[in-house]
Amino acid sequence: MEAGFMLRRLQEGAALAMPHARPMPTIGPRCWELRVRDADHNWRIFYRADADALVVLAVHDKKTERALKTVLETCRARLRSYDATLGRQR
């Protein structure tokens, strides 16, 4: 429920900051990490805030830093594919 609430706020144009969100320039411009904690997990939702869309790149159950590197590479690849499909420049 918390993730849905925060994503809705982002879609409505709200700006979230720590501890809920932090910028992720290593993925790309306008990219963020949304942090959601539930009873057993620390979830990370990686997204890019475009003027016309909130592009969710990955949802990750944070367990180790090693897995995070792979997730960030996947996010960058998905952005390249998304932008190429729409003919956008970053």
PDB file of N, CA, C and O in Angstrom:
ATOM      1  N   MET A   1       0.819  -1.187   0.000  1.00  0.00           N
ATOM      2  CA  MET A   1       0.000   0.000   0.000  1.00  0.00           C
ATOM      3  C   MET A   1       0.869   1.260   0.000  1.00  0.00           C
ATOM      4  O   MET A   1       0.566   2.236  -0.686  1.00  0.00           O
ATOM      5  N   GLU A   2       1.941   1.222   0.770  1.00  0.00           N
ATOM      6  CA  GLU A   2       2.829   2.385   0.840  1.00  0.00           C
ATOM      7  C   GLU A   2       3.447   2.691  -0.523  1.00  0.00           C
ATOM      8  O   GLU A   2       3.530   3.853  -0.920  1.00  0.00           O
ATOM      9  N   ALA A   3       3.880   1.656  -1.237  1.00  0.00           N
ATOM     10  CA  ALA A   3       4.476   1.861  -2.558  1.00  0.00           C
ATOM     11  C   ALA A   3       3.455   2.480  -3.507  1.00  0.00           C
ATOM     12  O   ALA A   3       3.775   3.419  -4.235  1.00  0.00           O
ATOM     13  N   GLY A   4       2.245   1.967  -3.503  1.00  0.00           N
ATOM     14  CA  GLY A   4       1.193   2.517  -4.357  1.00  0.00           C
ATOM     15  C   GLY A   4       0.895   3.964  -4.036  1.00  0.00           C
ATOM     16  O   GLY A   4       0.703   4.774  -4.943  1.00  0.00           O
ATOM     17  N   PHE A   5       0.853   4.300  -2.755  1.00  0.00           N
ATOM     18  CA  PHE A   5       0.604   5.672  -2.329  1.00  0.00           C
ATOM     19  C   PHE A   5       1.710   6.604  -2.822  1.00  0.00           C
ATOM     20  O   PHE A   5       1.433   7.685  -3.342  1.00  0.00           O
ATOM     21  N   MET A   6       2.962   6.179  -2.657  1.00  0.00           N
ATOM     22  CA  MET A   6       4.081   7.034  -3.078  1.00  0.00           C
ATOM     23  C   MET A   6       4.143   7.165  -4.600  1.00  0.00           C
ATOM     24  O   MET A   6       4.434   8.245  -5.113  1.00  0.00           O
ATOM     25  N   LEU A   7       3.874   6.082  -5.324  1.00  0.00           N
ATOM     26  CA  LEU A   7       3.868   6.164  -6.789  1.00  0.00           C
ATOM     27  C   LEU A   7       2.770   7.107  -7.274  1.00  0.00           C
ATOM     28  O   LEU A   7       2.983   7.872  -8.215  1.00  0.00           O
ATOM     29  N   ARG A   8       1.606   7.057  -6.644  1.00  0.00           N
ATOM     30  CA  ARG A   8       0.520   7.972  -7.008  1.00  0.00           C
ATOM     31  C   ARG A   8       0.928   9.419  -6.773  1.00  0.00           C
ATOM     32  O   ARG A   8       0.661  10.284  -7.607  1.00  0.00           O
ATOM     33  N   ARG A   9       1.569   9.685  -5.647  1.00  0.00           N
ATOM     34  CA  ARG A   9       2.035  11.054  -5.362  1.00  0.00           C
ATOM     35  C   ARG A   9       3.013  11.520  -6.427  1.00  0.00           C
ATOM     36  O   ARG A   9       2.952  12.665  -6.875  1.00  0.00           O
ATOM     37  N   LEU A  10       3.914  10.634  -6.832  1.00  0.00           N
ATOM     38  CA  LEU A  10       4.876  10.982  -7.878  1.00  0.00           C
ATOM     39  C   LEU A  10       4.167  11.280  -9.195  1.00  0.00           C
ATOM     40  O   LEU A  10       4.530  12.229  -9.890  1.00  0.00           O
ATOM     41  N   GLN A  11       3.162  10.480  -9.545  1.00  0.00           N
ATOM     42  CA  GLN A  11       2.406  10.705 -10.771  1.00  0.00           C
ATOM     43  C   GLN A  11       1.688  12.056 -10.742  1.00  0.00           C
ATOM     44  O   GLN A  11       1.493  12.690 -11.779  1.00  0.00           O
ATOM     45  N   GLU A  12       1.308  12.477  -9.565  1.00  0.00           N
ATOM     46  CA  GLU A  12       0.615  13.751  -9.412  1.00  0.00           C
ATOM     47  C   GLU A  12       1.587  14.933  -9.370  1.00  0.00           C
ATOM     48  O   GLU A  12       1.162  16.084  -9.268  1.00  0.00           O
ATOM     49  N   GLY A  13       2.878  14.651  -9.448  1.00  0.00           N
ATOM     50  CA  GLY A  13       3.874  15.711  -9.507  1.00  0.00           C
ATOM     51  C   GLY A  13       4.557  16.052  -8.199  1.00  0.00           C
ATOM     52  O   GLY A  13       5.343  16.999  -8.144  1.00  0.00           O
ATOM     53  N   ALA A  14       4.276  15.302  -7.144  1.00  0.00           N
ATOM     54  CA  ALA A  14       4.924  15.557  -5.854  1.00  0.00           C
ATOM     55  C   ALA A  14       6.403  15.185  -5.945  1.00  0.00           C
ATOM     56  O   ALA A  14       6.787  14.287  -6.695  1.00  0.00           O
ATOM     57  N   ALA A  15       7.207  15.875  -5.182  1.00  0.00           N
ATOM     58  CA  ALA A  15       8.634  15.568  -5.092  1.00  0.00           C
ATOM     59  C   ALA A  15       8.884  14.874  -3.759  1.00  0.00           C
ATOM     60  O   ALA A  15       8.580  15.424  -2.701  1.00  0.00           O
ATOM     61  N   LEU A  16       9.434  13.680  -3.811  1.00  0.00           N
ATOM     62  CA  LEU A  16       9.767  12.951  -2.594  1.00  0.00           C
ATOM     63  C   LEU A  16      11.264  13.056  -2.350  1.00  0.00           C
ATOM     64  O   LEU A  16      12.052  13.177  -3.288  1.00  0.00           O
ATOM     65  N   ALA A  17      11.641  13.009  -1.092  1.00  0.00           N
ATOM     66  CA  ALA A  17      13.057  13.095  -0.720  1.00  0.00           C
ATOM     67  C   ALA A  17      13.343  12.026   0.327  1.00  0.00           C
ATOM     68  O   ALA A  17      12.473  11.231   0.682  1.00  0.00           O
ATOM     69  N   MET A  18      14.584  12.024   0.814  1.00  0.00           N
ATOM     70  CA  MET A  18      14.976  11.072   1.841  1.00  0.00           C
ATOM     71  C   MET A  18      14.045  11.227   3.041  1.00  0.00           C
ATOM     72  O   MET A  18      13.683  12.354   3.381  1.00  0.00           O
ATOM     73  N   PRO A  19      13.657  10.171   3.672  1.00  0.00           N
ATOM     74  CA  PRO A  19      14.159   8.813   3.525  1.00  0.00           C
ATOM     75  C   PRO A  19      13.402   7.983   2.480  1.00  0.00           C
ATOM     76  O   PRO A  19      13.733   6.816   2.272  1.00  0.00           O
ATOM     77  N   HIS A  20      12.393   8.565   1.822  1.00  0.00           N
ATOM     78  CA  HIS A  20      11.569   7.799   0.890  1.00  0.00           C
ATOM     79  C   HIS A  20      12.178   7.650  -0.498  1.00  0.00           C
ATOM     80  O   HIS A  20      11.975   6.627  -1.152  1.00  0.00           O
ATOM     81  N   ALA A  21      12.910   8.640  -0.951  1.00  0.00           N
ATOM     82  CA  ALA A  21      13.467   8.595  -2.304  1.00  0.00           C
ATOM     83  C   ALA A  21      14.821   9.282  -2.328  1.00  0.00           C
ATOM     84  O   ALA A  21      15.099  10.201  -1.558  1.00  0.00           O
ATOM     85  N   ARG A  22      15.654   8.798  -3.247  1.00  0.00           N
ATOM     86  CA  ARG A  22      16.946   9.463  -3.444  1.00  0.00           C
ATOM     87  C   ARG A  22      17.293   9.415  -4.928  1.00  0.00           C
ATOM     88  O   ARG A  22      16.933   8.464  -5.621  1.00  0.00           O
ATOM     89  N   PRO A  23      17.984  10.425  -5.410  1.00  0.00           N
ATOM     90  CA  PRO A  23      18.352  10.445  -6.826  1.00  0.00           C
ATOM     91  C   PRO A  23      19.355   9.339  -7.142  1.00  0.00           C
ATOM     92  O   PRO A  23      20.169   8.951  -6.303  1.00  0.00           O
ATOM     93  N   MET A  24      19.272   8.844  -8.375  1.00  0.00           N
ATOM     94  CA  MET A  24      20.167   7.780  -8.831  1.00  0.00           C
ATOM     95  C   MET A  24      20.802   8.203 -10.156  1.00  0.00           C
ATOM     96  O   MET A  24      20.464   7.649 -11.202  1.00  0.00           O
ATOM     97  N   PRO A  25      21.714   9.174 -10.129  1.00  0.00           N
ATOM     98  CA  PRO A  25      22.342   9.629 -11.370  1.00  0.00           C
ATOM     99  C   PRO A  25      23.190   8.554 -12.038  1.00  0.00           C
ATOM    100  O   PRO A  25      23.509   8.671 -13.222  1.00  0.00           O
ATOM    101  N   THR A  26      23.561   7.510 -11.304  1.00  0.00           N
ATOM    102  CA  THR A  26      24.319   6.427 -11.924  1.00  0.00           C
ATOM    103  C   THR A  26      23.474   5.645 -12.930  1.00  0.00           C
ATOM    104  O   THR A  26      24.019   4.967 -13.801  1.00  0.00           O
ATOM    105  N   ILE A  27      22.148   5.735 -12.814  1.00  0.00           N
ATOM    106  CA  ILE A  27      21.260   5.120 -13.799  1.00  0.00           C
ATOM    107  C   ILE A  27      21.074   6.077 -14.970  1.00  0.00           C
ATOM    108  O   ILE A  27      21.195   5.687 -16.131  1.00  0.00           O
ATOM    109  N   GLY A  28      20.778   7.336 -14.649  1.00  0.00           N
ATOM    110  CA  GLY A  28      20.564   8.332 -15.691  1.00  0.00           C
ATOM    111  C   GLY A  28      19.900   9.573 -15.129  1.00  0.00           C
ATOM    112  O   GLY A  28      19.544   9.607 -13.951  1.00  0.00           O
ATOM    113  N   PRO A  29      19.730  10.598 -15.964  1.00  0.00           N
ATOM    114  CA  PRO A  29      19.068  11.823 -15.522  1.00  0.00           C
ATOM    115  C   PRO A  29      17.623  11.542 -15.109  1.00  0.00           C
ATOM    116  O   PRO A  29      16.950  10.706 -15.713  1.00  0.00           O
ATOM    117  N   ARG A  30      17.165  12.223 -14.110  1.00  0.00           N
ATOM    118  CA  ARG A  30      15.791  12.128 -13.605  1.00  0.00           C
ATOM    119  C   ARG A  30      15.448  10.754 -13.033  1.00  0.00           C
ATOM    120  O   ARG A  30      14.273  10.424 -12.873  1.00  0.00           O
ATOM    121  N   CYS A  31      16.472   9.951 -12.723  1.00  0.00           N
ATOM    122  CA  CYS A  31      16.247   8.617 -12.172  1.00  0.00           C
ATOM    123  C   CYS A  31      16.338   8.654 -10.648  1.00  0.00           C
ATOM    124  O   CYS A  31      17.159   9.364 -10.067  1.00  0.00           O
ATOM    125  N   TRP A  32      15.476   7.874 -10.031  1.00  0.00           N
ATOM    126  CA  TRP A  32      15.352   7.852  -8.581  1.00  0.00           C
ATOM    127  C   TRP A  32      15.193   6.434  -8.065  1.00  0.00           C
ATOM    128  O   TRP A  32      14.833   5.515  -8.800  1.00  0.00           O
ATOM    129  N   GLU A  33      15.473   6.288  -6.783  1.00  0.00           N
ATOM    130  CA  GLU A  33      15.234   5.054  -6.052  1.00  0.00           C
ATOM    131  C   GLU A  33      14.183   5.360  -5.000  1.00  0.00           C
ATOM    132  O   GLU A  33      14.384   6.227  -4.149  1.00  0.00           O
ATOM    133  N   LEU A  34      13.068   4.656  -5.053  1.00  0.00           N
ATOM    134  CA  LEU A  34      12.019   4.787  -4.052  1.00  0.00           C
ATOM    135  C   LEU A  34      12.231   3.679  -3.031  1.00  0.00           C
ATOM    136  O   LEU A  34      12.388   2.516  -3.401  1.00  0.00           O
ATOM    137  N   ARG A  35      12.238   4.028  -1.758  1.00  0.00           N
ATOM    138  CA  ARG A  35      12.521   3.052  -0.695  1.00  0.00           C
ATOM    139  C   ARG A  35      11.238   2.727   0.054  1.00  0.00           C
ATOM    140  O   ARG A  35      10.559   3.615   0.571  1.00  0.00           O
ATOM    141  N   VAL A  36      10.922   1.449   0.102  1.00  0.00           N
ATOM    142  CA  VAL A  36       9.711   0.997   0.778  1.00  0.00           C
ATOM    143  C   VAL A  36      10.081  -0.150   1.711  1.00  0.00           C
ATOM    144  O   VAL A  36      10.724  -1.116   1.299  1.00  0.00           O
ATOM    145  N   ARG A  37       9.678  -0.036   2.944  1.00  0.00           N
ATOM    146  CA  ARG A  37       9.971  -1.070   3.946  1.00  0.00           C
ATOM    147  C   ARG A  37       8.662  -1.745   4.332  1.00  0.00           C
ATOM    148  O   ARG A  37       7.681  -1.074   4.653  1.00  0.00           O
ATOM    149  N   ASP A  38       8.651  -3.091   4.300  1.00  0.00           N
ATOM    150  CA  ASP A  38       7.515  -3.808   4.864  1.00  0.00           C
ATOM    151  C   ASP A  38       8.043  -4.676   6.004  1.00  0.00           C
ATOM    152  O   ASP A  38       9.192  -4.520   6.415  1.00  0.00           O
ATOM    153  N   ALA A  39       7.240  -5.565   6.504  1.00  0.00           N
ATOM    154  CA  ALA A  39       7.608  -6.337   7.697  1.00  0.00           C
ATOM    155  C   ALA A  39       8.908  -7.116   7.528  1.00  0.00           C
ATOM    156  O   ALA A  39       9.697  -7.212   8.468  1.00  0.00           O
ATOM    157  N   ASP A  40       9.140  -7.675   6.337  1.00  0.00           N
ATOM    158  CA  ASP A  40      10.287  -8.567   6.162  1.00  0.00           C
ATOM    159  C   ASP A  40      11.323  -8.102   5.147  1.00  0.00           C
ATOM    160  O   ASP A  40      12.393  -8.702   5.046  1.00  0.00           O
ATOM    161  N   HIS A  41      11.031  -7.053   4.397  1.00  0.00           N
ATOM    162  CA  HIS A  41      11.906  -6.697   3.285  1.00  0.00           C
ATOM    163  C   HIS A  41      12.108  -5.184   3.173  1.00  0.00           C
ATOM    164  O   HIS A  41      11.282  -4.384   3.612  1.00  0.00           O
ATOM    165  N   ASN A  42      13.225  -4.836   2.575  1.00  0.00           N
ATOM    166  CA  ASN A  42      13.490  -3.463   2.145  1.00  0.00           C
ATOM    167  C   ASN A  42      13.393  -3.467   0.626  1.00  0.00           C
ATOM    168  O   ASN A  42      14.279  -3.986  -0.052  1.00  0.00           O
ATOM    169  N   TRP A  43      12.328  -2.894   0.091  1.00  0.00           N
ATOM    170  CA  TRP A  43      12.123  -2.867  -1.347  1.00  0.00           C
ATOM    171  C   TRP A  43      12.682  -1.594  -1.941  1.00  0.00           C
ATOM    172  O   TRP A  43      12.643  -0.532  -1.319  1.00  0.00           O
ATOM    173  N   ARG A  44      13.202  -1.710  -3.152  1.00  0.00           N
ATOM    174  CA  ARG A  44      13.686  -0.560  -3.900  1.00  0.00           C
ATOM    175  C   ARG A  44      12.969  -0.562  -5.246  1.00  0.00           C
ATOM    176  O   ARG A  44      12.973  -1.562  -5.964  1.00  0.00           O
ATOM    177  N   ILE A  45      12.358   0.568  -5.575  1.00  0.00           N
ATOM    178  CA  ILE A  45      11.703   0.743  -6.863  1.00  0.00           C
ATOM    179  C   ILE A  45      12.501   1.805  -7.606  1.00  0.00           C
ATOM    180  O   ILE A  45      12.573   2.952  -7.165  1.00  0.00           O
ATOM    181  N   PHE A  46      13.095   1.433  -8.721  1.00  0.00           N
ATOM    182  CA  PHE A  46      13.895   2.359  -9.504  1.00  0.00           C
ATOM    183  C   PHE A  46      13.024   2.909 -10.620  1.00  0.00           C
ATOM    184  O   PHE A  46      12.363   2.154 -11.333  1.00  0.00           O
ATOM    185  N   TYR A  47      13.027   4.230 -10.769  1.00  0.00           N
ATOM    186  CA  TYR A  47      12.159   4.848 -11.762  1.00  0.00           C
ATOM    187  C   TYR A  47      12.793   6.103 -12.330  1.00  0.00           C
ATOM    188  O   TYR A  47      13.740   6.658 -11.773  1.00  0.00           O
ATOM    189  N   ARG A  48      12.234   6.539 -13.475  1.00  0.00           N
ATOM    190  CA  ARG A  48      12.612   7.824 -14.051  1.00  0.00           C
ATOM    191  C   ARG A  48      11.348   8.655 -14.167  1.00  0.00           C
ATOM    192  O   ARG A  48      10.309   8.172 -14.616  1.00  0.00           O
ATOM    193  N   ALA A  49      11.450   9.905 -13.760  1.00  0.00           N
ATOM    194  CA  ALA A  49      10.321  10.821 -13.811  1.00  0.00           C
ATOM    195  C   ALA A  49      10.416  11.656 -15.089  1.00  0.00           C
ATOM    196  O   ALA A  49      11.166  12.631 -15.144  1.00  0.00           O
ATOM    197  N   ASP A  50       9.654  11.271 -16.114  1.00  0.00           N
ATOM    198  CA  ASP A  50       9.556  12.053 -17.342  1.00  0.00           C
ATOM    199  C   ASP A  50       8.374  13.009 -17.221  1.00  0.00           C
ATOM    200  O   ASP A  50       7.536  12.853 -16.333  1.00  0.00           O
ATOM    201  N   ALA A  51       8.306  13.977 -18.093  1.00  0.00           N
ATOM    202  CA  ALA A  51       7.207  14.945 -18.064  1.00  0.00           C
ATOM    203  C   ALA A  51       5.862  14.267 -18.298  1.00  0.00           C
ATOM    204  O   ALA A  51       4.849  14.691 -17.740  1.00  0.00           O
ATOM    205  N   ASP A  52       5.844  13.220 -19.116  1.00  0.00           N
ATOM    206  CA  ASP A  52       4.588  12.571 -19.477  1.00  0.00           C
ATOM    207  C   ASP A  52       4.413  11.166 -18.907  1.00  0.00           C
ATOM    208  O   ASP A  52       3.405  10.515 -19.181  1.00  0.00           O
ATOM    209  N   ALA A  53       5.376  10.690 -18.119  1.00  0.00           N
ATOM    210  CA  ALA A  53       5.284   9.324 -17.597  1.00  0.00           C
ATOM    211  C   ALA A  53       6.216   9.114 -16.414  1.00  0.00           C
ATOM    212  O   ALA A  53       7.245   9.775 -16.277  1.00  0.00           O
ATOM    213  N   LEU A  54       5.831   8.189 -15.579  1.00  0.00           N
ATOM    214  CA  LEU A  54       6.693   7.691 -14.523  1.00  0.00           C
ATOM    215  C   LEU A  54       7.128   6.303 -14.983  1.00  0.00           C
ATOM    216  O   LEU A  54       6.323   5.371 -14.986  1.00  0.00           O
ATOM    217  N   VAL A  55       8.389   6.157 -15.369  1.00  0.00           N
ATOM    218  CA  VAL A  55       8.878   4.918 -15.971  1.00  0.00           C
ATOM    219  C   VAL A  55       9.505   4.056 -14.872  1.00  0.00           C
ATOM    220  O   VAL A  55      10.582   4.375 -14.369  1.00  0.00           O
ATOM    221  N   VAL A  56       8.835   2.974 -14.507  1.00  0.00           N
ATOM    222  CA  VAL A  56       9.357   2.059 -13.496  1.00  0.00           C
ATOM    223  C   VAL A  56      10.329   1.111 -14.190  1.00  0.00           C
ATOM    224  O   VAL A  56       9.965   0.395 -15.123  1.00  0.00           O
ATOM    225  N   LEU A  57      11.566   1.122 -13.716  1.00  0.00           N
ATOM    226  CA  LEU A  57      12.633   0.363 -14.351  1.00  0.00           C
ATOM    227  C   LEU A  57      12.870  -0.989 -13.704  1.00  0.00           C
ATOM    228  O   LEU A  57      13.193  -1.959 -14.390  1.00  0.00           O
ATOM    229  N   ALA A  58      12.713  -1.061 -12.392  1.00  0.00           N
ATOM    230  CA  ALA A  58      12.935  -2.327 -11.684  1.00  0.00           C
ATOM    231  C   ALA A  58      12.403  -2.225 -10.266  1.00  0.00           C
ATOM    232  O   ALA A  58      12.333  -1.142  -9.685  1.00  0.00           O
ATOM    233  N   VAL A  59      12.031  -3.374  -9.724  1.00  0.00           N
ATOM    234  CA  VAL A  59      11.661  -3.502  -8.316  1.00  0.00           C
ATOM    235  C   VAL A  59      12.608  -4.549  -7.746  1.00  0.00           C
ATOM    236  O   VAL A  59      12.745  -5.648  -8.284  1.00  0.00           O
ATOM    237  N   HIS A  60      13.256  -4.184  -6.648  1.00  0.00           N
ATOM    238  CA  HIS A  60      14.344  -5.014  -6.124  1.00  0.00           C
ATOM    239  C   HIS A  60      14.189  -5.175  -4.618  1.00  0.00           C
ATOM    240  O   HIS A  60      13.973  -4.198  -3.900  1.00  0.00           O
ATOM    241  N   ASP A  61      14.301  -6.409  -4.144  1.00  0.00           N
ATOM    242  CA  ASP A  61      14.320  -6.705  -2.710  1.00  0.00           C
ATOM    243  C   ASP A  61      15.768  -6.580  -2.265  1.00  0.00           C
ATOM    244  O   ASP A  61      16.591  -7.444  -2.566  1.00  0.00           O
ATOM    245  N   LYS A  62      16.077  -5.514  -1.554  1.00  0.00           N
ATOM    246  CA  LYS A  62      17.471  -5.237  -1.211  1.00  0.00           C
ATOM    247  C   LYS A  62      17.978  -6.244  -0.182  1.00  0.00           C
ATOM    248  O   LYS A  62      17.505  -6.309   0.953  1.00  0.00           O
ATOM    249  N   LYS A  63      18.954  -7.019  -0.627  1.00  0.00           N
ATOM    250  CA  LYS A  63      19.582  -7.988   0.273  1.00  0.00           C
ATOM    251  C   LYS A  63      21.085  -7.793   0.306  1.00  0.00           C
ATOM    252  O   LYS A  63      21.698  -7.806   1.374  1.00  0.00           O
ATOM    253  N   THR A  64      21.683  -7.611  -0.874  1.00  0.00           N
ATOM    254  CA  THR A  64      23.129  -7.442  -0.929  1.00  0.00           C
ATOM    255  C   THR A  64      23.484  -6.346  -1.923  1.00  0.00           C
ATOM    256  O   THR A  64      22.710  -6.039  -2.830  1.00  0.00           O
ATOM    257  N   GLU A  65      24.643  -5.768  -1.747  1.00  0.00           N
ATOM    258  CA  GLU A  65      25.121  -4.742  -2.673  1.00  0.00           C
ATOM    259  C   GLU A  65      25.506  -5.350  -4.020  1.00  0.00           C
ATOM    260  O   GLU A  65      25.397  -4.683  -5.049  1.00  0.00           O
ATOM    261  N   ARG A  66      25.947  -6.586  -4.029  1.00  0.00           N
ATOM    262  CA  ARG A  66      26.359  -7.243  -5.274  1.00  0.00           C
ATOM    263  C   ARG A  66      25.184  -7.344  -6.240  1.00  0.00           C
ATOM    264  O   ARG A  66      25.339  -7.056  -7.427  1.00  0.00           O
ATOM    265  N   ALA A  67      24.026  -7.741  -5.759  1.00  0.00           N
ATOM    266  CA  ALA A  67      22.851  -7.846  -6.616  1.00  0.00           C
ATOM    267  C   ALA A  67      22.460  -6.480  -7.153  1.00  0.00           C
ATOM    268  O   ALA A  67      21.956  -6.380  -8.272  1.00  0.00           O
ATOM    269  N   LEU A  68      22.680  -5.432  -6.383  1.00  0.00           N
ATOM    270  CA  LEU A  68      22.310  -4.088  -6.795  1.00  0.00           C
ATOM    271  C   LEU A  68      23.031  -3.676  -8.075  1.00  0.00           C
ATOM    272  O   LEU A  68      22.438  -3.005  -8.919  1.00  0.00           O
ATOM    273  N   LYS A  69      24.277  -4.056  -8.236  1.00  0.00           N
ATOM    274  CA  LYS A  69      25.027  -3.709  -9.447  1.00  0.00           C
ATOM    275  C   LYS A  69      24.326  -4.258 -10.691  1.00  0.00           C
ATOM    276  O   LYS A  69      24.201  -3.560 -11.697  1.00  0.00           O
ATOM    277  N   THR A  70      23.878  -5.487 -10.619  1.00  0.00           N
ATOM    278  CA  THR A  70      23.159  -6.106 -11.731  1.00  0.00           C
ATOM    279  C   THR A  70      21.841  -5.381 -11.999  1.00  0.00           C
ATOM    280  O   THR A  70      21.473  -5.164 -13.154  1.00  0.00           O
ATOM    281  N   VAL A  71      21.142  -5.014 -10.948  1.00  0.00           N
ATOM    282  CA  VAL A  71      19.866  -4.306 -11.098  1.00  0.00           C
ATOM    283  C   VAL A  71      20.093  -2.949 -11.772  1.00  0.00           C
ATOM    284  O   VAL A  71      19.315  -2.560 -12.643  1.00  0.00           O
ATOM    285  N   LEU A  72      21.137  -2.233 -11.386  1.00  0.00           N
ATOM    286  CA  LEU A  72      21.415  -0.928 -11.987  1.00  0.00           C
ATOM    287  C   LEU A  72      21.762  -1.068 -13.469  1.00  0.00           C
ATOM    288  O   LEU A  72      21.354  -0.239 -14.283  1.00  0.00           O
ATOM    289  N   GLU A  73      22.511  -2.110 -13.820  1.00  0.00           N
ATOM    290  CA  GLU A  73      22.816  -2.360 -15.230  1.00  0.00           C
ATOM    291  C   GLU A  73      21.542  -2.662 -16.018  1.00  0.00           C
ATOM    292  O   GLU A  73      21.379  -2.204 -17.149  1.00  0.00           O
ATOM    293  N   THR A  74      20.648  -3.431 -15.415  1.00  0.00           N
ATOM    294  CA  THR A  74      19.360  -3.738 -16.050  1.00  0.00           C
ATOM    295  C   THR A  74      18.544  -2.471 -16.246  1.00  0.00           C
ATOM    296  O   THR A  74      17.920  -2.294 -17.292  1.00  0.00           O
ATOM    297  N   CYS A  75      18.540  -1.592 -15.258  1.00  0.00           N
ATOM    298  CA  CYS A  75      17.808  -0.324 -15.364  1.00  0.00           C
ATOM    299  C   CYS A  75      18.337   0.520 -16.523  1.00  0.00           C
ATOM    300  O   CYS A  75      17.555   1.063 -17.303  1.00  0.00           O
ATOM    301  N   ARG A  76      19.642   0.629 -16.636  1.00  0.00           N
ATOM    302  CA  ARG A  76      20.239   1.409 -17.731  1.00  0.00           C
ATOM    303  C   ARG A  76      19.871   0.818 -19.091  1.00  0.00           C
ATOM    304  O   ARG A  76      19.561   1.557 -20.025  1.00  0.00           O
ATOM    305  N   ALA A  77      19.904  -0.502 -19.205  1.00  0.00           N
ATOM    306  CA  ALA A  77      19.545  -1.168 -20.462  1.00  0.00           C
ATOM    307  C   ALA A  77      18.071  -0.937 -20.794  1.00  0.00           C
ATOM    308  O   ALA A  77      17.730  -0.693 -21.952  1.00  0.00           O
ATOM    309  N   ARG A  78      17.204  -1.011 -19.802  1.00  0.00           N
ATOM    310  CA  ARG A  78      15.776  -0.781 -20.040  1.00  0.00           C
ATOM    311  C   ARG A  78      15.509   0.658 -20.475  1.00  0.00           C
ATOM    312  O   ARG A  78      14.651   0.907 -21.322  1.00  0.00           O
ATOM    313  N   LEU A  79      16.246   1.602 -19.893  1.00  0.00           N
ATOM    314  CA  LEU A  79      16.083   3.001 -20.309  1.00  0.00           C
ATOM    315  C   LEU A  79      16.521   3.198 -21.752  1.00  0.00           C
ATOM    316  O   LEU A  79      15.839   3.875 -22.522  1.00  0.00           O
ATOM    317  N   ARG A  80      17.651   2.613 -22.122  1.00  0.00           N
ATOM    318  CA  ARG A  80      18.105   2.723 -23.512  1.00  0.00           C
ATOM    319  C   ARG A  80      17.048   2.173 -24.464  1.00  0.00           C
ATOM    320  O   ARG A  80      16.751   2.787 -25.488  1.00  0.00           O
ATOM    321  N   SER A  81      16.489   1.030 -24.130  1.00  0.00           N
ATOM    322  CA  SER A  81      15.468   0.404 -24.969  1.00  0.00           C
ATOM    323  C   SER A  81      14.199   1.263 -25.023  1.00  0.00           C
ATOM    324  O   SER A  81      13.624   1.463 -26.093  1.00  0.00           O
ATOM    325  N   TYR A  82      13.776   1.760 -23.879  1.00  0.00           N
ATOM    326  CA  TYR A  82      12.577   2.610 -23.805  1.00  0.00           C
ATOM    327  C   TYR A  82      12.765   3.871 -24.643  1.00  0.00           C
ATOM    328  O   TYR A  82      11.891   4.233 -25.431  1.00  0.00           O
ATOM    329  N   ASP A  83      13.889   4.529 -24.476  1.00  0.00           N
ATOM    330  CA  ASP A  83      14.157   5.761 -25.221  1.00  0.00           C
ATOM    331  C   ASP A  83      14.271   5.493 -26.720  1.00  0.00           C
ATOM    332  O   ASP A  83      13.793   6.284 -27.533  1.00  0.00           O
ATOM    333  N   ALA A  84      14.903   4.380 -27.083  1.00  0.00           N
ATOM    334  CA  ALA A  84      15.039   4.042 -28.507  1.00  0.00           C
ATOM    335  C   ALA A  84      13.668   3.768 -29.119  1.00  0.00           C
ATOM    336  O   ALA A  84      13.406   4.163 -30.255  1.00  0.00           O
ATOM    337  N   THR A  85      12.802   3.104 -28.382  1.00  0.00           N
ATOM    338  CA  THR A  85      11.463   2.800 -28.885  1.00  0.00           C
ATOM    339  C   THR A  85      10.676   4.075 -29.132  1.00  0.00           C
ATOM    340  O   THR A  85       9.929   4.162 -30.107  1.00  0.00           O
ATOM    341  N   LEU A  86      10.832   5.059 -28.269  1.00  0.00           N
ATOM    342  CA  LEU A  86      10.099   6.312 -28.414  1.00  0.00           C
ATOM    343  C   LEU A  86      10.856   7.344 -29.225  1.00  0.00           C
ATOM    344  O   LEU A  86      10.334   8.427 -29.492  1.00  0.00           O
ATOM    345  N   GLY A  87      12.087   7.024 -29.623  1.00  0.00           N
ATOM    346  CA  GLY A  87      12.892   7.967 -30.383  1.00  0.00           C
ATOM    347  C   GLY A  87      13.309   9.168 -29.562  1.00  0.00           C
ATOM    348  O   GLY A  87      13.430  10.277 -30.080  1.00  0.00           O
ATOM    349  N   ARG A  88      13.528   8.940 -28.275  1.00  0.00           N
ATOM    350  CA  ARG A  88      13.896  10.035 -27.356  1.00  0.00           C
ATOM    351  C   ARG A  88      15.389  10.096 -27.145  1.00  0.00           C
ATOM    352  O   ARG A  88      16.104   9.103 -27.282  1.00  0.00           O
ATOM    353  N   GLN A  89      15.834  11.279 -26.810  1.00  0.00           N
ATOM    354  CA  GLN A  89      17.195  11.489 -26.334  1.00  0.00           C
ATOM    355  C   GLN A  89      17.110  11.656 -24.833  1.00  0.00           C
ATOM    356  O   GLN A  89      16.127  12.187 -24.318  1.00  0.00           O
ATOM    357  N   ARG A  90      18.129  11.208 -24.132  1.00  0.00           N
ATOM    358  CA  ARG A  90      18.131  11.371 -22.671  1.00  0.00           C
ATOM    359  C   ARG A  90      18.357  12.782 -22.281  1.00  0.00           C
ATOM    360  O   ARG A  90      18.388  13.095 -21.091  1.00  0.00           O
TER     361      ARG A  90
END
